[in-house]
Amino acid sequence: MYRMRGKLPDLWRAAAVTQYQTDATQDLAAQVRAGSRPAPDVVIWPENSTDLDPGLNPAIYATIESAVGAIDQPVLVGAVLQNPKRNAGQLWLPRRGPVAIYVKRKLVPFGEYIPFRALLSHITSLTALQPVNYTPGHQAVVFRIGKIRLGDVICYEVGFDGLVRSEVAAGANLLAVQSNDADFELDGQLGETEQQVAMARIRAIESDRAVVYASTTGQSAIIAPDGSLIASSGTWRRAELDARVPLRTTVTLADRLGGWPEGTISAATAAALAWALASAALARSRSRRDRVRPSG
C-alpha cells in the first residue's frame, strides 16, 4: 500500500488545488472538442499546481495525466518536487508524462529557505515552519514545443530582470510566469498580485516578448510584447484564458545592454551622494574654524 506523508488537511488542500487545475483543463478540452474554443498550443498552470510530487504520488500523477490526455497538448505544471525539494515548472506531454523541468533559481528568503538557519534555530523556533530548504536551480531552461520556445520564471523571479533576460538569451520566444499569491490575498489585499502583473508587463516590454502570467489565486493575464493586457482574470475565481500571441526572436536594446546601465547609474548616484555628504561635512568644518578664529 502506498502511504502519503503529511498532515491530512494539508494533503487534502494540495490534492484539491491539483484537481481544480485538472477540472478547468478538462472543461477547456470539452469546449475544444465541441468547436467553441480553439485548441491551445500549450497550457500553462500556475505555481503550486501540485504541492505533492507526482513522481512520488501515483494518484496525483494520474490526475495530471488525465488533464494532459484530455487537452492532448503540452501542459506546464507548477510542481513541488522532492529529493531534493524544488519549486519547478514541469512540462508534461500527452502519453509521455513529465519530460523536462525548470527549477526556480531565485528562492524567497524565509519562505523557501532560511538564511543562517543554524544560528537562527538557537534564537527562535520559527525556523521549524520551513524545516527543509528548497534547492535552487542553476540555469535557464527553454521548453521546445513546436515553434514555441517557452522560457519560464517562477513568482518572485519576475522581479529580477537578469533571470528573464537569461531565458531570452537561451532562445525563448515566449515567456511564462508561474505564480501563487494565495498567502498575500487571504484578507482581500491585491498589492502582491497587482505588483507581480505590473512587473510581468515591464518584462514583456524589456524583452519584446509575450508573457503568460498564471496565478493560483491572483490576477492571471496574457500580456502582449508592448506590455498591454490581451486577457486577464480577477482574483479568487476560476478562469481559462486563451489568446494568440506573437513569437518574437528579436533582441532588444535592454537585453543587449543587460544590467550594467542600472549598475552604472546606481554607482554614480552613490558616488554623488558620498561627494555631497563629504562636501557638506567639509563646509561645516570650515564654518567652525571661521567662528573660532581670533580677529586681528
SULTAQUI-V836065 format. One record per pair of residues at least 4 apart in sequence whose C-alpha atoms are under 6 Angstrom apart, sorted by the first residue. I is the first residue (numbers start at 1). GAP is how many residues later the second one is. D is the distance in Angstrom with one decimal. If there is no record, write none. Layout:
i = (I | I)
gap = (GAP | GAP)
d = (D | D)
//
This chain:
i = (12 | 14 | 18 | 18 | 19 | 22 | 25 | 26 | 26 | 29 | 29 | 31 | 31 | 32 | 32 | 32 | 42 | 42 | 42 | 43 | 44 | 44 | 45 | 45 | 46 | 46 | 46 | 46 | 46 | 46 | 47 | 47 | 47 | 47 | 48 | 48 | 49 | 49 | 50 | 51 | 51 | 53 | 53 | 54 | 54 | 61 | 65 | 68 | 68 | 69 | 72 | 74 | 74 | 75 | 75 | 76 | 76 | 77 | 77 | 78 | 78 | 79 | 80 | 80 | 81 | 81 | 85 | 85 | 86 | 86 | 87 | 87 | 88 | 88 | 88 | 89 | 89 | 90 | 90 | 91 | 91 | 91 | 92 | 92 | 92 | 93 | 102 | 103 | 104 | 104 | 105 | 105 | 105 | 106 | 107 | 108 | 109 | 109 | 110 | 112 | 113 | 113 | 117 | 140 | 142 | 142 | 142 | 142 | 143 | 143 | 144 | 149 | 149 | 150 | 150 | 150 | 151 | 151 | 151 | 152 | 152 | 152 | 153 | 153 | 154 | 154 | 154 | 155 | 155 | 161 | 167 | 168 | 173 | 173 | 173 | 174 | 174 | 174 | 175 | 176 | 176 | 176 | 177 | 178 | 179 | 180 | 180 | 181 | 182 | 185 | 190 | 191 | 193 | 201 | 204 | 204 | 204 | 204 | 204 | 205 | 205 | 205 | 206 | 207 | 208 | 209 | 209 | 210 | 210 | 210 | 211 | 212 | 213 | 213 | 214 | 215 | 217 | 217 | 218 | 219 | 219 | 219 | 220 | 220 | 221 | 221 | 222 | 222 | 223 | 223 | 223 | 223 | 224 | 254 | 260 | 262 | 275)
gap = (4 | 37 | 31 | 32 | 4 | 45 | 42 | 41 | 44 | 41 | 42 | 5 | 6 | 5 | 6 | 7 | 31 | 32 | 33 | 32 | 31 | 32 | 31 | 32 | 32 | 132 | 133 | 168 | 169 | 170 | 31 | 131 | 132 | 133 | 30 | 31 | 29 | 30 | 29 | 28 | 29 | 27 | 28 | 6 | 7 | 4 | 4 | 4 | 26 | 25 | 22 | 18 | 19 | 16 | 17 | 14 | 15 | 12 | 13 | 10 | 11 | 9 | 6 | 7 | 4 | 5 | 49 | 50 | 48 | 49 | 16 | 17 | 14 | 15 | 16 | 12 | 13 | 10 | 11 | 7 | 8 | 9 | 5 | 6 | 7 | 4 | 39 | 34 | 32 | 33 | 31 | 32 | 33 | 51 | 5 | 4 | 4 | 5 | 4 | 22 | 20 | 21 | 4 | 27 | 7 | 8 | 9 | 30 | 6 | 7 | 5 | 23 | 24 | 22 | 24 | 25 | 16 | 21 | 24 | 23 | 24 | 25 | 4 | 24 | 23 | 24 | 25 | 23 | 24 | 4 | 5 | 4 | 74 | 75 | 76 | 35 | 36 | 73 | 36 | 35 | 36 | 37 | 36 | 36 | 36 | 35 | 36 | 37 | 35 | 4 | 4 | 4 | 25 | 26 | 4 | 5 | 6 | 21 | 23 | 20 | 21 | 22 | 48 | 45 | 17 | 16 | 39 | 13 | 14 | 15 | 12 | 10 | 7 | 8 | 6 | 5 | 18 | 19 | 17 | 14 | 15 | 16 | 12 | 13 | 10 | 11 | 8 | 9 | 4 | 5 | 6 | 7 | 4 | 4 | 4 | 4 | 4)
d = (6.0 | 5.6 | 5.3 | 5.3 | 6.0 | 5.1 | 5.9 | 5.6 | 5.8 | 5.9 | 4.6 | 5.4 | 5.7 | 4.9 | 5.7 | 5.6 | 6.0 | 5.1 | 5.8 | 4.6 | 5.8 | 4.8 | 5.8 | 5.1 | 5.4 | 4.6 | 5.5 | 4.7 | 4.9 | 5.4 | 4.2 | 4.7 | 4.6 | 5.4 | 5.0 | 5.4 | 5.0 | 6.0 | 4.9 | 5.9 | 4.9 | 5.8 | 4.8 | 5.4 | 4.5 | 6.0 | 6.0 | 5.7 | 5.6 | 5.3 | 5.6 | 5.6 | 4.7 | 5.8 | 5.2 | 5.5 | 4.5 | 5.6 | 5.0 | 5.9 | 4.7 | 5.3 | 5.7 | 4.8 | 5.4 | 5.1 | 5.0 | 5.8 | 5.3 | 5.3 | 5.9 | 5.6 | 5.4 | 4.4 | 5.8 | 5.5 | 5.0 | 5.9 | 4.4 | 5.5 | 5.9 | 5.4 | 4.9 | 4.1 | 6.0 | 5.3 | 5.6 | 4.6 | 5.8 | 5.4 | 4.7 | 4.4 | 5.8 | 5.9 | 5.8 | 5.2 | 5.4 | 6.0 | 4.8 | 5.6 | 4.4 | 5.9 | 5.8 | 5.4 | 5.9 | 5.3 | 4.7 | 6.0 | 5.6 | 4.9 | 4.9 | 4.7 | 5.3 | 5.3 | 5.0 | 5.6 | 5.2 | 5.0 | 4.8 | 5.9 | 4.8 | 6.0 | 5.9 | 5.1 | 5.5 | 4.8 | 5.9 | 5.7 | 4.3 | 6.0 | 5.7 | 4.7 | 5.0 | 5.1 | 5.5 | 5.8 | 5.6 | 6.0 | 4.7 | 5.5 | 4.7 | 5.9 | 4.7 | 5.1 | 4.6 | 5.2 | 4.9 | 5.8 | 5.6 | 5.1 | 6.0 | 5.9 | 5.5 | 4.6 | 5.5 | 5.1 | 5.8 | 5.0 | 5.5 | 5.6 | 5.1 | 5.4 | 5.8 | 5.9 | 4.7 | 4.5 | 5.9 | 5.6 | 4.7 | 4.5 | 5.0 | 4.6 | 5.4 | 5.1 | 4.8 | 5.2 | 5.6 | 4.8 | 4.5 | 5.2 | 5.0 | 5.1 | 5.6 | 5.4 | 5.5 | 4.1 | 5.5 | 5.2 | 5.9 | 5.7 | 4.7 | 5.5 | 5.4 | 6.0 | 5.9 | 6.0 | 6.0)
//
